[in-house]
Amino acid sequence: MKIKVASVDSLIIYFADKIDKDIALKVKNAYNCLRNLNIEGIIEIVPSYTSIFVTYDIFKYDFEEISKVLASSIKQSSTLEDTSKLITIDVYYGVEVGLDLEDISKKTTLSIDEIIKLHSEKIYDVYAIGFLPGFAYLASVDEKIALPRLSSPRKQIPKGSVSIADTQTAVYPQASPGGWNIIGRTAFEFFDKSLESLSPICVADRVKFNPISKEEFLKQGGVL
Amino acid sequence: MSLEVINSPIFVTIQDKGRFSYAHIGVTASGVMDEYAYYIANMLLGNSYSENILEIAFSNFQLKANSNTQIAVTGAICEVFINEKPYSSWQTINIKAGDIIKIGKILSGSKVYLGVKEGFKIQKEFGSYSTTIKENLGGLNANRLLKGDILPINEKLTYHKARLKECYIPKYEDTLDLRVILSYQDEFFNKEQIDKFFSSEFTITNEFNRMGCKLSGESIKCNINGIISEGISFGAIQITNDGQPIILLKDRQTIGGYPKIGSVLSIDCFKLAQAKPNTKIRFKLIDIKEAQKKLKEFYNSFN
């Protein structure tokens, strides 16, 4: 574990320099521990693949002091158990919402059914949340359907679009510009203002996609 | 009891200090680009330092007062008219029901702030009034102000007058020195590249908005191609693959994947907020201890 200055009032804690499931769990444990401790003067705690970014009140701590507080708090967190949830997300993988399905089928020479099967049979880990409120970076997709980002991003990707970029997959929680390959759509809310936590998903949770019919998707409130 | 928007230029939003403690779910901090001008406006009006304000980025904004109030205009030097009569910025101005408030041309600087006595009476969203359009959060309908919008206020007749001393009114220059704390991936830039970074002059490009400010100049090389996505601070300086720096500002993404050489001291980001494309930028080194001291002095001056 290494703590580095990030800016005048923030720092970053590095746990490793490679993406790995065990590291993600370590990050999650440390993150939960810091959140639960509710340390006064901590403003933001942002976990990602291998790091935790922290913003703090400089009227309470200088960099040396806060580094010590964080390091000793995290040290004691090794006994925390895995509280990850498995979240199942229903997806309608039709061509009318999976804007790149036909293109991916051509590029990979896989049938659309095979692409859907490969995407929906795996369980993904949540490595990071960012880019947009509730945008969860999930990994890793099967190498056979790992595709680079589009050469030119779309101006508007519809809300709920299920997408792939390299070995990562994610859902656009709201309409947004973006360059990921779109394979389906879900009615699942990744950023829900009615939830106390605002997002039903947390770093190190696990996600499985479940193919559903267009009728079922519409019944769940999905929009074509 | 309100102010009514009768003409809105391309970009006016309601802002405050920003939205904190939601970055872990991807919600950006947002908030006023120039905190100096923001705190002064609230100070002049006798408002709380966290009161909301209008951030105006282009000329020709007009409001009609439907009740008595008091306003203060700070930030970029601009024409201020009340019923066609010119007024100065950096002072309180009493407004009567029926008055037309106009922010005319912006003469120097780029962001005008218009504060109102006791702030606009709208709802906070996740602890902040700040508008973040791309996240559909805050402000008035999470959008920029549009013609016909009604901004509710408290009716106030006040005889309290305040004006900022001339020596505290900033001058917006064509060359800016920004103090930088080496941080993040600084170890992946060799000494020669760091020297080049601090000895070169950069120019602000047109890619300058609430999210960030892209510069052009000497290409700075990093020893690594990219990094694993991680949290980004206000003022972080990303070096993209073409070697050009991008300074990340209030509406930045919460995590990102470009190497960062360091971070611009936040007080200097407030000055940067008033700059325009083609402004020259030079970077100066500052260590973390000195940087924290300067930032404390800045905030203490408003207590």
Interface residues (C-beta under 8 A of the other chain):
Chain A: K4 V5 A6 S7 V8 D9 S10 I12 D17 K18 I19 Y31 I43 E44 I45 V46 P47 S48 Y49 T50 S51 I52 F53 T55 I58 F59 D62 F63 A128 I129 G130 F131 L132 P133 G134 F135 Y137 Q174 S176 F191 S197 L198 S199 V203
Chain B: F20 S21 Y22 A23 H24 I25 G26 V27 F126 K134 E135 N136 L137 I181 L182 S183 Y184 I228 S229 E230 G231 I232 S233 F234 G235 A236 Q253 T254 I255 G256 S263 L265 S266 I288 K289 A291 Q292 L295 K296 Y299
